[in-house]
Amino acid sequence: MSINEMERKVREMRELQALIEEATAEVEALKDAIKAAMSDSESVQAGEYRITYKAVTTARIDTAALKKALPDLAQQFTKTTTARRFCVA
């Protein structure tokens, strides 16, 4: 692939990313409006759509606290991975 072709592809990629960001922002605004209209309700039937907005509780390990309290144990269960990061500046 030539430099000119790569430049065109990057330009097209950035244009598509801008469209995705704009659409994502619109989706989030619509979600916020729906949540605001639901107020404290956890579930609403809107025509053919059933909308739920419920609290979900999850449990996660606080890795910073684990490393501080039990550094040897944290090190024993730490898994290192390598990945390639794609970035266009």
C-alpha positions in Angstrom: 0.0 0.0 0.0 1.4 3.4 -1.0 1.7 6.3 1.4 -1.1 8.1 -0.5 -3.4 5.1 -0.2 -2.6 4.9 3.5 -3.3 8.6 4.0 -6.7 8.2 2.3 -7.6 5.3 4.5 -6.6 7.1 7.6 -8.7 10.1 6.5 -11.7 7.9 5.8 -11.1 6.1 9.2 -11.1 9.4 11.0 -14.3 10.6 9.2 -16.1 7.4 10.2 -14.8 7.6 13.8 -16.3 11.2 13.9 -19.6 9.8 12.7 -19.5 7.0 15.3 -18.7 9.5 18.1 -21.6 11.8 17.0 -24.0 8.8 16.8 -22.8 7.6 20.2 -23.4 11.0 21.7 -26.9 11.1 20.3 -27.6 7.6 21.7 -26.4 8.6 25.1 -28.6 11.7 25.0 -31.6 9.6 24.1 -30.8 7.1 26.9 -30.5 10.0 29.4 -33.9 11.4 28.3 -35.5 8.0 28.7 -34.0 7.5 32.1 -35.1 10.9 33.2 -38.6 10.2 32.1 -38.6 6.9 34.0 -37.7 8.7 37.2 -37.6 6.1 40.0 -39.4 3.4 38.0 -37.3 0.3 37.3 -39.5 -0.9 34.4 -41.7 0.8 31.9 -43.7 -0.6 28.9 -43.6 1.8 26.0 -45.7 0.3 23.2 -43.8 -2.8 21.9 -40.7 -2.0 24.1 -40.1 -3.0 27.7 -37.5 -0.7 29.2 -35.7 -1.5 32.4 -33.4 0.6 34.5 -32.3 -1.4 37.5 -29.5 -1.2 40.0 -27.0 -3.9 39.6 -24.5 -4.9 42.3 -21.1 -6.4 41.4 -18.1 -7.5 43.4 -14.6 -6.8 42.1 -11.2 -7.2 43.6 -9.5 -3.9 44.5 -6.1 -4.7 43.0 -4.5 -1.6 44.5 -5.5 -2.6 48.0 -4.5 -6.2 47.4 -1.1 -5.1 46.2 -0.7 -2.9 49.3 -2.0 -5.5 51.8 -0.6 -8.7 50.3 2.0 -7.8 47.7 3.5 -11.4 47.5 0.0 -12.9 46.9 -0.8 -10.1 44.4 2.4 -10.8 42.5 1.7 -14.5 42.5 -1.6 -14.0 40.7 -0.6 -11.2 38.4 -0.7 -12.1 34.8 1.3 -10.0 32.3 0.1 -9.8 28.7 1.5 -8.0 25.7 -0.6 -6.4 23.0 0.1 -4.0 20.1 -1.7 -0.7 20.3 -2.9 1.0 17.1 -2.7 4.8 17.2 -2.9 7.5 14.6 -1.7 10.9 15.6 
